[in-house]
Each structure stands twice: as C-alpha cells, then as structure tokens.
Amino acid sequence: MQNEIDLCYSCHTRSELGISHPVGENVIDPNTGQMMTCTSTCHRSHTAPYRYLLSLPGDGALCVSCHQDFKQ
C-alpha cells in the first residue's frame, strides 16, 4: 500500500497530498475497505476515461461515489 502513496507523489507534492482529500493508513476508502490512496477510487493510471486520470467524472460523480451526503 505504501507503494501506492509513493505513486501519488509522482503527481502531487508531499505538501499538497491530502489537502484536497486525505489519504493514508488512517483513512479507509469506503468503496474498497482498504487504505485510501490516489488510485484506490479516484485515479486510474492506465485506464482512466476522464481528465486528470479520474475514474469517474470530476463534476461531482466521483465525490458522490463515497460521499452520499453530497448528493442533492
């Protein structure tokens, strides 16, 4: 799992990572039940269909995949 966090640093600086969304051992991805990393739900390095390698559209659909309370 630490390798996935290290992968995050290839695009995000250490000071930036976790500002827009927390990641790491203390954060569980509700979609996977595992440690939250950049690639656990949000980004797909080779198969991403959306801008910024996002796995879902960045218009809110990605956020709502975990945060149902954001749904209107």
N, CA, C and O atoms as a Maestro MAE file, in Angstrom:
{
 s_m_m2io_version
 :::
 2.0.0
}

f_m_ct {
 s_m_title
 :::
 protein
 m_atom[288] {
  # First column is atom index #
  i_m_mmod_type
  r_m_x_coord
  r_m_y_coord
  r_m_z_coord
  i_m_residue_number
  s_m_chain_name
  s_m_pdb_residue_name
  s_m_pdb_atom_name
  i_m_atomic_number
  :::
  1 25 0.804 -1.197 0.000 1 A "MET " " N  " 7
  2 3 0.000 0.000 0.000 1 A "MET " " CA " 6
  3 2 0.849 1.265 0.000 1 A "MET " " C  " 6
  4 15 0.465 2.266 -0.604 1 A "MET " " O  " 8
  5 25 2.000 1.233 0.670 2 A "GLN " " N  " 7
  6 3 2.854 2.421 0.677 2 A "GLN " " CA " 6
  7 2 3.315 2.744 -0.738 2 A "GLN " " C  " 6
  8 15 3.523 3.914 -1.063 2 A "GLN " " O  " 8
  9 25 3.481 1.729 -1.589 3 A "ASN " " N  " 7
  10 3 3.866 1.983 -2.975 3 A "ASN " " CA " 6
  11 2 2.830 2.841 -3.679 3 A "ASN " " C  " 6
  12 15 3.176 3.667 -4.523 3 A "ASN " " O  " 8
  13 25 1.561 2.653 -3.339 4 A "GLU " " N  " 7
  14 3 0.512 3.470 -3.945 4 A "GLU " " CA " 6
  15 2 0.618 4.922 -3.492 4 A "GLU " " C  " 6
  16 15 0.405 5.831 -4.294 4 A "GLU " " O  " 8
  17 25 0.942 5.156 -2.230 5 A "ILE " " N  " 7
  18 3 1.141 6.520 -1.738 5 A "ILE " " CA " 6
  19 2 2.351 7.133 -2.433 5 A "ILE " " C  " 6
  20 15 2.323 8.305 -2.810 5 A "ILE " " O  " 8
  21 25 3.416 6.347 -2.605 6 A "ASP " " N  " 7
  22 3 4.591 6.841 -3.316 6 A "ASP " " CA " 6
  23 2 4.236 7.213 -4.751 6 A "ASP " " C  " 6
  24 15 4.769 8.187 -5.283 6 A "ASP " " O  " 8
  25 25 3.346 6.455 -5.385 7 A "LEU " " N  " 7
  26 3 2.881 6.775 -6.734 7 A "LEU " " CA " 6
  27 2 2.172 8.126 -6.740 7 A "LEU " " C  " 6
  28 15 2.332 8.896 -7.687 7 A "LEU " " O  " 8
  29 25 1.402 8.424 -5.715 8 A "CYS " " N  " 7
  30 3 0.709 9.707 -5.615 8 A "CYS " " CA " 6
  31 2 1.696 10.865 -5.703 8 A "CYS " " C  " 6
  32 15 1.399 11.903 -6.295 8 A "CYS " " O  " 8
  33 25 2.886 10.674 -5.102 9 A "TYR " " N  " 7
  34 3 3.890 11.728 -5.084 9 A "TYR " " CA " 6
  35 2 4.476 12.005 -6.465 9 A "TYR " " C  " 6
  36 15 5.157 13.013 -6.652 9 A "TYR " " O  " 8
  37 25 4.223 11.129 -7.434 10 A "SER " " N  " 7
  38 3 4.731 11.405 -8.780 10 A "SER " " CA " 6
  39 2 3.953 12.547 -9.436 10 A "SER " " C  " 6
  40 15 4.450 13.169 -10.375 10 A "SER " " O  " 8
  41 25 2.733 12.832 -8.953 11 A "CYS " " N  " 7
  42 3 1.936 13.956 -9.465 11 A "CYS " " CA " 6
  43 2 1.700 15.036 -8.420 11 A "CYS " " C  " 6
  44 15 1.621 16.217 -8.758 11 A "CYS " " O  " 8
  45 25 1.587 14.648 -7.163 12 A "HIS " " N  " 7
  46 3 1.277 15.573 -6.069 12 A "HIS " " CA " 6
  47 2 2.501 15.722 -5.181 12 A "HIS " " C  " 6
  48 15 3.148 14.729 -4.846 12 A "HIS " " O  " 8
  49 25 2.827 16.958 -4.793 13 A "THR " " N  " 7
  50 3 3.939 17.146 -3.865 13 A "THR " " CA " 6
  51 2 3.509 16.654 -2.480 13 A "THR " " C  " 6
  52 15 2.318 16.530 -2.196 13 A "THR " " O  " 8
  53 25 4.469 16.382 -1.649 14 A "ARG " " N  " 7
  54 3 4.157 15.914 -0.289 14 A "ARG " " CA " 6
  55 2 3.331 16.950 0.470 14 A "ARG " " C  " 6
  56 15 2.483 16.586 1.284 14 A "ARG " " O  " 8
  57 25 3.567 18.234 0.214 15 A "SER " " N  " 7
  58 3 2.807 19.265 0.921 15 A "SER " " CA " 6
  59 2 1.377 19.380 0.380 15 A "SER " " C  " 6
  60 15 0.476 19.795 1.109 15 A "SER " " O  " 8
  61 25 1.160 19.020 -0.885 16 A "GLU " " N  " 7
  62 3 -0.175 19.079 -1.486 16 A "GLU " " CA " 6
  63 2 -1.020 17.850 -1.172 16 A "GLU " " C  " 6
  64 15 -2.231 17.951 -0.978 16 A "GLU " " O  " 8
  65 25 -0.373 16.692 -1.124 17 A "LEU " " N  " 7
  66 3 -1.104 15.435 -0.982 17 A "LEU " " CA " 6
  67 2 -1.879 15.413 0.319 17 A "LEU " " C  " 6
  68 15 -1.325 15.652 1.392 17 A "LEU " " O  " 8
  69 25 -3.148 15.128 0.215 18 A "GLY " " N  " 7
  70 3 -4.003 15.076 1.382 18 A "GLY " " CA " 6
  71 2 -4.726 16.374 1.657 18 A "GLY " " C  " 6
  72 15 -5.581 16.421 2.541 18 A "GLY " " O  " 8
  73 25 -4.405 17.443 0.918 19 A "ILE " " N  " 7
  74 3 -5.104 18.711 1.130 19 A "ILE " " CA " 6
  75 2 -6.487 18.661 0.490 19 A "ILE " " C  " 6
  76 15 -7.475 19.038 1.120 19 A "ILE " " O  " 8
  77 25 -6.565 18.197 -0.759 20 A "SER " " N  " 7
  78 3 -7.874 18.120 -1.409 20 A "SER " " CA " 6
  79 2 -8.671 16.920 -0.914 20 A "SER " " C  " 6
  80 15 -9.902 16.951 -0.890 20 A "SER " " O  " 8
  81 25 -7.971 15.872 -0.522 21 A "HIS " " N  " 7
  82 3 -8.623 14.697 0.049 21 A "HIS " " CA " 6
  83 2 -7.602 13.947 0.882 21 A "HIS " " C  " 6
  84 15 -6.481 13.744 0.416 21 A "HIS " " O  " 8
  85 25 -7.939 13.529 2.089 22 A "PRO " " N  " 7
  86 3 -6.978 12.788 2.909 22 A "PRO " " CA " 6
  87 2 -6.684 11.409 2.332 22 A "PRO " " C  " 6
  88 15 -7.559 10.768 1.749 22 A "PRO " " O  " 8
  89 25 -5.451 10.963 2.500 23 A "VAL " " N  " 7
  90 3 -5.023 9.637 2.081 23 A "VAL " " CA " 6
  91 2 -4.161 9.040 3.181 23 A "VAL " " C  " 6
  92 15 -3.726 9.753 4.085 23 A "VAL " " O  " 8
  93 25 -3.915 7.754 3.113 24 A "GLY " " N  " 7
  94 3 -3.004 7.113 4.048 24 A "GLY " " CA " 6
  95 2 -3.666 6.077 4.928 24 A "GLY " " C  " 6
  96 15 -4.857 5.795 4.799 24 A "GLY " " O  " 8
  97 25 -2.878 5.518 5.818 25 A "GLU " " N  " 7
  98 3 -3.292 4.403 6.664 25 A "GLU " " CA " 6
  99 2 -4.505 4.701 7.535 25 A "GLU " " C  " 6
  100 15 -5.290 3.799 7.828 25 A "GLU " " O  " 8
  101 25 -4.667 5.935 7.947 26 A "ASN " " N  " 7
  102 3 -5.760 6.283 8.855 26 A "ASN " " CA " 6
  103 2 -7.059 6.630 8.129 26 A "ASN " " C  " 6
  104 15 -8.050 6.983 8.769 26 A "ASN " " O  " 8
  105 25 -7.061 6.530 6.796 27 A "VAL " " N  " 7
  106 3 -8.241 6.873 6.000 27 A "VAL " " CA " 6
  107 2 -8.661 5.641 5.207 27 A "VAL " " C  " 6
  108 15 -7.892 5.132 4.391 27 A "VAL " " O  " 8
  109 25 -9.869 5.167 5.442 28 A "ILE " " N  " 7
  110 3 -10.375 3.986 4.751 28 A "ILE " " CA " 6
  111 2 -11.274 4.407 3.592 28 A "ILE " " C  " 6
  112 15 -12.189 5.213 3.758 28 A "ILE " " O  " 8
  113 25 -10.998 3.853 2.431 29 A "ASP " " N  " 7
  114 3 -11.805 4.100 1.243 29 A "ASP " " CA " 6
  115 2 -13.090 3.281 1.371 29 A "ASP " " C  " 6
  116 15 -13.017 2.053 1.398 29 A "ASP " " O  " 8
  117 25 -14.257 3.912 1.450 30 A "PRO " " N  " 7
  118 3 -15.496 3.161 1.617 30 A "PRO " " CA " 6
  119 2 -15.840 2.277 0.425 30 A "PRO " " C  " 6
  120 15 -16.622 1.336 0.562 30 A "PRO " " O  " 8
  121 25 -15.272 2.561 -0.732 31 A "ASN " " N  " 7
  122 3 -15.526 1.716 -1.902 31 A "ASN " " CA " 6
  123 2 -14.741 0.411 -1.874 31 A "ASN " " C  " 6
  124 15 -15.195 -0.605 -2.400 31 A "ASN " " O  " 8
  125 25 -13.555 0.443 -1.254 32 A "THR " " N  " 7
  126 3 -12.693 -0.741 -1.257 32 A "THR " " CA " 6
  127 2 -12.514 -1.361 0.120 32 A "THR " " C  " 6
  128 15 -12.172 -2.538 0.232 32 A "THR " " O  " 8
  129 25 -12.745 -0.571 1.177 33 A "GLY " " N  " 7
  130 3 -12.490 -1.056 2.534 33 A "GLY " " CA " 6
  131 2 -11.013 -1.078 2.874 33 A "GLY " " C  " 6
  132 15 -10.631 -1.589 3.927 33 A "GLY " " O  " 8
  133 25 -10.174 -0.532 2.005 34 A "GLN " " N  " 7
  134 3 -8.722 -0.514 2.191 34 A "GLN " " CA " 6
  135 2 -8.249 0.917 2.428 34 A "GLN " " C  " 6
  136 15 -9.044 1.856 2.422 34 A "GLN " " O  " 8
  137 25 -6.952 1.065 2.636 35 A "MET " " N  " 7
  138 3 -6.351 2.375 2.834 35 A "MET " " CA " 6
  139 2 -6.650 3.267 1.623 35 A "MET " " C  " 6
  140 15 -6.559 2.825 0.478 35 A "MET " " O  " 8
  141 25 -7.006 4.518 1.891 36 A "MET " " N  " 7
  142 3 -7.259 5.489 0.829 36 A "MET " " CA " 6
  143 2 -5.937 5.897 0.202 36 A "MET " " C  " 6
  144 15 -5.026 6.365 0.884 36 A "MET " " O  " 8
  145 25 -5.850 5.713 -1.097 37 A "THR " " N  " 7
  146 3 -4.707 6.185 -1.872 37 A "THR " " CA " 6
  147 2 -5.267 6.934 -3.075 37 A "THR " " C  " 6
  148 15 -6.478 6.956 -3.295 37 A "THR " " O  " 8
  149 25 -4.399 7.530 -3.832 38 A "CYS " " N  " 7
  150 3 -4.861 8.243 -5.031 38 A "CYS " " CA " 6
  151 2 -5.508 7.295 -6.023 38 A "CYS " " C  " 6
  152 15 -6.415 7.679 -6.761 38 A "CYS " " O  " 8
  153 25 -5.034 6.038 -6.040 39 A "THR " " N  " 7
  154 3 -5.542 5.082 -7.018 39 A "THR " " CA " 6
  155 2 -6.591 4.130 -6.465 39 A "THR " " C  " 6
  156 15 -7.077 3.270 -7.199 39 A "THR " " O  " 8
  157 25 -6.955 4.257 -5.196 40 A "SER " " N  " 7
  158 3 -7.952 3.324 -4.648 40 A "SER " " CA " 6
  159 2 -9.316 3.537 -5.280 40 A "SER " " C  " 6
  160 15 -9.985 2.556 -5.605 40 A "SER " " O  " 8
  161 25 -9.748 4.744 -5.466 41 A "THR " " N  " 7
  162 3 -11.027 5.033 -6.110 41 A "THR " " CA " 6
  163 2 -10.921 6.179 -7.112 41 A "THR " " C  " 6
  164 15 -11.560 6.137 -8.164 41 A "THR " " O  " 8
  165 25 -10.134 7.186 -6.807 42 A "CYS " " N  " 7
  166 3 -10.157 8.434 -7.584 42 A "CYS " " CA " 6
  167 2 -9.485 8.364 -8.949 42 A "CYS " " C  " 6
  168 15 -10.079 8.770 -9.948 42 A "CYS " " O  " 8
  169 25 -8.261 7.858 -9.006 43 A "HIS " " N  " 7
  170 3 -7.487 7.884 -10.250 43 A "HIS " " CA " 6
  171 2 -7.202 6.476 -10.755 43 A "HIS " " C  " 6
  172 15 -7.084 5.534 -9.971 43 A "HIS " " O  " 8
  173 25 -7.092 6.343 -12.077 44 A "ARG " " N  " 7
  174 3 -6.679 5.099 -12.733 44 A "ARG " " CA " 6
  175 2 -5.527 5.465 -13.653 44 A "ARG " " C  " 6
  176 15 -5.693 6.257 -14.580 44 A "ARG " " O  " 8
  177 25 -4.371 4.895 -13.400 45 A "SER " " N  " 7
  178 3 -3.185 5.333 -14.122 45 A "SER " " CA " 6
  179 2 -3.189 4.993 -15.614 45 A "SER " " C  " 6
  180 15 -2.655 5.767 -16.408 45 A "SER " " O  " 8
  181 25 -3.765 3.880 -16.015 46 A "HIS " " N  " 7
  182 3 -3.716 3.500 -17.429 46 A "HIS " " CA " 6
  183 2 -5.083 3.433 -18.094 46 A "HIS " " C  " 6
  184 15 -5.172 3.477 -19.321 46 A "HIS " " O  " 8
  185 25 -6.122 3.329 -17.326 47 A "THR " " N  " 7
  186 3 -7.446 3.101 -17.914 47 A "THR " " CA " 6
  187 2 -8.440 4.209 -17.613 47 A "THR " " C  " 6
  188 15 -9.644 4.021 -17.783 47 A "THR " " O  " 8
  189 25 -7.960 5.346 -17.176 48 A "ALA " " N  " 7
  190 3 -8.858 6.434 -16.790 48 A "ALA " " CA " 6
  191 2 -9.519 7.062 -18.010 48 A "ALA " " C  " 6
  192 15 -8.831 7.485 -18.939 48 A "ALA " " O  " 8
  193 25 -10.840 7.127 -18.014 49 A "PRO " " N  " 7
  194 3 -11.540 7.718 -19.147 49 A "PRO " " CA " 6
  195 2 -11.722 9.228 -19.044 49 A "PRO " " C  " 6
  196 15 -12.209 9.850 -19.988 49 A "PRO " " O  " 8
  197 25 -11.343 9.829 -17.921 50 A "TYR " " N  " 7
  198 3 -11.612 11.253 -17.706 50 A "TYR " " CA " 6
  199 2 -10.337 12.039 -17.475 50 A "TYR " " C  " 6
  200 15 -9.286 11.472 -17.175 50 A "TYR " " O  " 8
  201 25 -10.443 13.346 -17.619 51 A "ARG " " N  " 7
  202 3 -9.324 14.263 -17.420 51 A "ARG " " CA " 6
  203 2 -8.688 14.044 -16.046 51 A "ARG " " C  " 6
  204 15 -9.373 13.695 -15.085 51 A "ARG " " O  " 8
  205 25 -7.393 14.250 -15.964 52 A "TYR " " N  " 7
  206 3 -6.592 14.056 -14.744 52 A "TYR " " CA " 6
  207 2 -6.581 12.599 -14.294 52 A "TYR " " C  " 6
  208 15 -6.352 12.310 -13.119 52 A "TYR " " O  " 8
  209 25 -6.826 11.691 -15.220 53 A "LEU " " N  " 7
  210 3 -6.821 10.248 -14.938 53 A "LEU " " CA " 6
  211 2 -7.876 9.850 -13.907 53 A "LEU " " C  " 6
  212 15 -7.693 8.880 -13.171 53 A "LEU " " O  " 8
  213 25 -8.964 10.589 -13.854 54 A "LEU " " N  " 7
  214 3 -10.040 10.284 -12.913 54 A "LEU " " CA " 6
  215 2 -10.824 9.048 -13.370 54 A "LEU " " C  " 6
  216 15 -10.988 8.809 -14.566 54 A "LEU " " O  " 8
  217 25 -11.297 8.281 -12.410 55 A "SER " " N  " 7
  218 3 -12.070 7.076 -12.724 55 A "SER " " CA " 6
  219 2 -13.543 7.382 -12.990 55 A "SER " " C  " 6
  220 15 -14.235 6.588 -13.628 55 A "SER " " O  " 8
  221 25 -14.023 8.516 -12.512 56 A "LEU " " N  " 7
  222 3 -15.395 8.984 -12.741 56 A "LEU " " CA " 6
  223 2 -15.337 10.467 -13.079 56 A "LEU " " C  " 6
  224 15 -14.315 11.104 -12.824 56 A "LEU " " O  " 8
  225 25 -16.391 11.035 -13.640 57 A "PRO " " N  " 7
  226 3 -16.361 12.455 -13.974 57 A "PRO " " CA " 6
  227 2 -16.079 13.328 -12.748 57 A "PRO " " C  " 6
  228 15 -16.567 13.059 -11.650 57 A "PRO " " O  " 8
  229 25 -15.293 14.364 -12.956 58 A "GLY " " N  " 7
  230 3 -14.933 15.274 -11.873 58 A "GLY " " CA " 6
  231 2 -15.994 16.306 -11.560 58 A "GLY " " C  " 6
  232 15 -15.736 17.258 -10.824 58 A "GLY " " O  " 8
  233 25 -17.195 16.130 -12.113 59 A "ASP " " N  " 7
  234 3 -18.281 17.095 -11.895 59 A "ASP " " CA " 6
  235 2 -19.085 16.803 -10.634 59 A "ASP " " C  " 6
  236 15 -20.145 17.393 -10.425 59 A "ASP " " O  " 8
  237 25 -18.600 15.914 -9.806 60 A "GLY " " N  " 7
  238 3 -19.290 15.557 -8.568 60 A "GLY " " CA " 6
  239 2 -19.589 14.077 -8.468 60 A "GLY " " C  " 6
  240 15 -19.750 13.550 -7.367 60 A "GLY " " O  " 8
  241 25 -19.665 13.396 -9.605 61 A "ALA " " N  " 7
  242 3 -19.961 11.959 -9.592 61 A "ALA " " CA " 6
  243 2 -18.906 11.183 -8.818 61 A "ALA " " C  " 6
  244 15 -19.225 10.222 -8.119 61 A "ALA " " O  " 8
  245 25 -17.665 11.593 -8.940 62 A "LEU " " N  " 7
  246 3 -16.590 10.924 -8.217 62 A "LEU " " CA " 6
  247 2 -16.760 11.095 -6.713 62 A "LEU " " C  " 6
  248 15 -16.625 10.130 -5.960 62 A "LEU " " O  " 8
  249 25 -17.052 12.302 -6.274 63 A "CYS " " N  " 7
  250 3 -17.223 12.573 -4.837 63 A "CYS " " CA " 6
  251 2 -18.393 11.780 -4.261 63 A "CYS " " C  " 6
  252 15 -18.295 11.220 -3.169 63 A "CYS " " O  " 8
  253 25 -19.490 11.737 -4.996 64 A "VAL " " N  " 7
  254 3 -20.701 11.068 -4.526 64 A "VAL " " CA " 6
  255 2 -20.513 9.559 -4.439 64 A "VAL " " C  " 6
  256 15 -21.264 8.888 -3.731 64 A "VAL " " O  " 8
  257 25 -19.521 9.008 -5.147 65 A "SER " " N  " 7
  258 3 -19.281 7.557 -5.062 65 A "SER " " CA " 6
  259 2 -18.938 7.139 -3.634 65 A "SER " " C  " 6
  260 15 -19.180 5.995 -3.249 65 A "SER " " O  " 8
  261 25 -18.380 8.052 -2.850 66 A "CYS " " N  " 7
  262 3 -18.090 7.783 -1.438 66 A "CYS " " CA " 6
  263 2 -18.951 8.612 -0.506 66 A "CYS " " C  " 6
  264 15 -19.366 8.142 0.552 66 A "CYS " " O  " 8
  265 25 -19.216 9.838 -0.899 67 A "HIS " " N  " 7
  266 3 -19.879 10.800 -0.023 67 A "HIS " " CA " 6
  267 2 -21.346 10.976 -0.458 67 A "HIS " " C  " 6
  268 15 -21.687 11.933 -1.153 67 A "HIS " " O  " 8
  269 25 -22.184 10.052 -0.045 68 A "GLN " " N  " 7
  270 3 -23.608 10.125 -0.407 68 A "GLN " " CA " 6
  271 2 -24.265 11.394 0.107 68 A "GLN " " C  " 6
  272 15 -25.253 11.862 -0.459 68 A "GLN " " O  " 8
  273 25 -23.713 11.955 1.188 69 A "ASP " " N  " 7
  274 3 -24.291 13.171 1.763 69 A "ASP " " CA " 6
  275 2 -24.099 14.382 0.844 69 A "ASP " " C  " 6
  276 15 -24.721 15.422 1.061 69 A "ASP " " O  " 8
  277 25 -23.242 14.259 -0.182 70 A "PHE " " N  " 7
  278 3 -23.058 15.352 -1.146 70 A "PHE " " CA " 6
  279 2 -24.161 15.357 -2.196 70 A "PHE " " C  " 6
  280 15 -24.349 16.344 -2.906 70 A "PHE " " O  " 8
  281 25 -24.891 14.244 -2.288 71 A "LYS " " N  " 7
  282 3 -25.945 14.120 -3.291 71 A "LYS " " CA " 6
  283 2 -27.078 15.077 -2.973 71 A "LYS " " C  " 6
  284 15 -27.444 15.258 -1.811 71 A "LYS " " O  " 8
  285 25 -27.633 15.691 -4.014 72 A "GLN " " N  " 7
  286 3 -28.733 16.628 -3.781 72 A "GLN " " CA " 6
  287 2 -30.043 16.006 -4.163 72 A "GLN " " C  " 6
  288 15 -31.089 16.643 -4.037 72 A "GLN " " O  " 8
  :::
 }
 m_bond[287] {
  # First column is bond index #
  i_m_from
  i_m_to
  i_m_order
  :::
  1 1 2 1
  2 2 3 1
  3 3 4 2
  4 3 5 1
  5 5 6 1
  6 6 7 1
  7 7 8 2
  8 7 9 1
  9 9 10 1
  10 10 11 1
  11 11 12 2
  12 11 13 1
  13 13 14 1
  14 14 15 1
  15 15 16 2
  16 15 17 1
  17 17 18 1
  18 18 19 1
  19 19 20 2
  20 19 21 1
  21 21 22 1
  22 22 23 1
  23 23 24 2
  24 23 25 1
  25 25 26 1
  26 26 27 1
  27 27 28 2
  28 27 29 1
  29 29 30 1
  30 30 31 1
  31 31 32 2
  32 31 33 1
  33 33 34 1
  34 34 35 1
  35 35 36 2
  36 35 37 1
  37 37 38 1
  38 38 39 1
  39 39 40 2
  40 39 41 1
  41 41 42 1
  42 42 43 1
  43 43 44 2
  44 43 45 1
  45 45 46 1
  46 46 47 1
  47 47 48 2
  48 47 49 1
  49 49 50 1
  50 50 51 1
  51 51 52 2
  52 51 53 1
  53 53 54 1
  54 54 55 1
  55 55 56 2
  56 55 57 1
  57 57 58 1
  58 58 59 1
  59 59 60 2
  60 59 61 1
  61 61 62 1
  62 62 63 1
  63 63 64 2
  64 63 65 1
  65 65 66 1
  66 66 67 1
  67 67 68 2
  68 67 69 1
  69 69 70 1
  70 70 71 1
  71 71 72 2
  72 71 73 1
  73 73 74 1
  74 74 75 1
  75 75 76 2
  76 75 77 1
  77 77 78 1
  78 78 79 1
  79 79 80 2
  80 79 81 1
  81 81 82 1
  82 82 83 1
  83 83 84 2
  84 83 85 1
  85 85 86 1
  86 86 87 1
  87 87 88 2
  88 87 89 1
  89 89 90 1
  90 90 91 1
  91 91 92 2
  92 91 93 1
  93 93 94 1
  94 94 95 1
  95 95 96 2
  96 95 97 1
  97 97 98 1
  98 98 99 1
  99 99 100 2
  100 99 101 1
  101 101 102 1
  102 102 103 1
  103 103 104 2
  104 103 105 1
  105 105 106 1
  106 106 107 1
  107 107 108 2
  108 107 109 1
  109 109 110 1
  110 110 111 1
  111 111 112 2
  112 111 113 1
  113 113 114 1
  114 114 115 1
  115 115 116 2
  116 115 117 1
  117 117 118 1
  118 118 119 1
  119 119 120 2
  120 119 121 1
  121 121 122 1
  122 122 123 1
  123 123 124 2
  124 123 125 1
  125 125 126 1
  126 126 127 1
  127 127 128 2
  128 127 129 1
  129 129 130 1
  130 130 131 1
  131 131 132 2
  132 131 133 1
  133 133 134 1
  134 134 135 1
  135 135 136 2
  136 135 137 1
  137 137 138 1
  138 138 139 1
  139 139 140 2
  140 139 141 1
  141 141 142 1
  142 142 143 1
  143 143 144 2
  144 143 145 1
  145 145 146 1
  146 146 147 1
  147 147 148 2
  148 147 149 1
  149 149 150 1
  150 150 151 1
  151 151 152 2
  152 151 153 1
  153 153 154 1
  154 154 155 1
  155 155 156 2
  156 155 157 1
  157 157 158 1
  158 158 159 1
  159 159 160 2
  160 159 161 1
  161 161 162 1
  162 162 163 1
  163 163 164 2
  164 163 165 1
  165 165 166 1
  166 166 167 1
  167 167 168 2
  168 167 169 1
  169 169 170 1
  170 170 171 1
  171 171 172 2
  172 171 173 1
  173 173 174 1
  174 174 175 1
  175 175 176 2
  176 175 177 1
  177 177 178 1
  178 178 179 1
  179 179 180 2
  180 179 181 1
  181 181 182 1
  182 182 183 1
  183 183 184 2
  184 183 185 1
  185 185 186 1
  186 186 187 1
  187 187 188 2
  188 187 189 1
  189 189 190 1
  190 190 191 1
  191 191 192 2
  192 191 193 1
  193 193 194 1
  194 194 195 1
  195 195 196 2
  196 195 197 1
  197 197 198 1
  198 198 199 1
  199 199 200 2
  200 199 201 1
  201 201 202 1
  202 202 203 1
  203 203 204 2
  204 203 205 1
  205 205 206 1
  206 206 207 1
  207 207 208 2
  208 207 209 1
  209 209 210 1
  210 210 211 1
  211 211 212 2
  212 211 213 1
  213 213 214 1
  214 214 215 1
  215 215 216 2
  216 215 217 1
  217 217 218 1
  218 218 219 1
  219 219 220 2
  220 219 221 1
  221 221 222 1
  222 222 223 1
  223 223 224 2
  224 223 225 1
  225 225 226 1
  226 226 227 1
  227 227 228 2
  228 227 229 1
  229 229 230 1
  230 230 231 1
  231 231 232 2
  232 231 233 1
  233 233 234 1
  234 234 235 1
  235 235 236 2
  236 235 237 1
  237 237 238 1
  238 238 239 1
  239 239 240 2
  240 239 241 1
  241 241 242 1
  242 242 243 1
  243 243 244 2
  244 243 245 1
  245 245 246 1
  246 246 247 1
  247 247 248 2
  248 247 249 1
  249 249 250 1
  250 250 251 1
  251 251 252 2
  252 251 253 1
  253 253 254 1
  254 254 255 1
  255 255 256 2
  256 255 257 1
  257 257 258 1
  258 258 259 1
  259 259 260 2
  260 259 261 1
  261 261 262 1
  262 262 263 1
  263 263 264 2
  264 263 265 1
  265 265 266 1
  266 266 267 1
  267 267 268 2
  268 267 269 1
  269 269 270 1
  270 270 271 1
  271 271 272 2
  272 271 273 1
  273 273 274 1
  274 274 275 1
  275 275 276 2
  276 275 277 1
  277 277 278 1
  278 278 279 1
  279 279 280 2
  280 279 281 1
  281 281 282 1
  282 282 283 1
  283 283 284 2
  284 283 285 1
  285 285 286 1
  286 286 287 1
  287 287 288 2
  :::
 }
}
